[in-house]
Amino acid sequence: MPSASGRPCRLRLDEGGPVLVEGPVEVVLPDGSVRSSDRFQVALCVCRRSRDYPWCDTSHRRRVRTGERGRERGRGTESGETEESR
């Protein structure tokens, strides 16, 4: 279906992330309410974790506790030491 500009509406699907839509857009929610945005591109939440649903607020990203970040990336603290060497 063409947009108001005559071009087809473009959606981009990112694995594990939101659906990116070239705007402006109107989104009809399951309860019948309508949310709209006049931005040139919007990110639509598909995980339903967003506090601002239907707009994505990056809640889909995996949360890591602060103490685990160095171990997960294979790094130690800023001084270069690892938790094992402490």
LINTARA-V318866 format. One record per residue. N is the residue number from 1. RES is the residue in three letters. OMEGA is omega as a letter, one per 20 degrees, with the letter a starting at -180 (999 if undefined). Layout:
BEGIN
N	RES	OMEGA
N	RES	OMEGA
END
This chain:
BEGIN
1	MET	a
2	PRO	r
3	SER	r
4	ALA	a
5	SER	a
6	GLY	r
7	ARG	r
8	PRO	r
9	CYS	a
10	ARG	r
11	LEU	r
12	ARG	a
13	LEU	r
14	ASP	a
15	GLU	r
16	GLY	a
17	GLY	a
18	PRO	r
19	VAL	r
20	LEU	a
21	VAL	r
22	GLU	a
23	GLY	i
24	PRO	a
25	VAL	r
26	GLU	a
27	VAL	r
28	VAL	a
29	LEU	a
30	PRO	a
31	ASP	r
32	GLY	r
33	SER	a
34	VAL	r
35	ARG	a
36	SER	r
37	SER	r
38	ASP	r
39	ARG	a
40	PHE	r
41	GLN	r
42	VAL	r
43	ALA	r
44	LEU	a
45	CYS	r
46	VAL	a
47	CYS	a
48	ARG	r
49	ARG	a
50	SER	r
51	ARG	r
52	ASP	a
53	TYR	j
54	PRO	a
55	TRP	a
56	CYS	r
57	ASP	r
58	THR	r
59	SER	r
60	HIS	a
61	ARG	a
62	ARG	r
63	ARG	r
64	VAL	r
65	ARG	a
66	THR	a
67	GLY	a
68	GLU	a
69	ARG	a
70	GLY	r
71	ARG	a
72	GLU	a
73	ARG	r
74	GLY	a
75	ARG	r
76	GLY	r
77	THR	a
78	GLU	a
79	SER	r
80	GLY	a
81	GLU	r
82	THR	r
83	GLU	r
84	GLU	a
85	SER	a
86	ARG	999
END
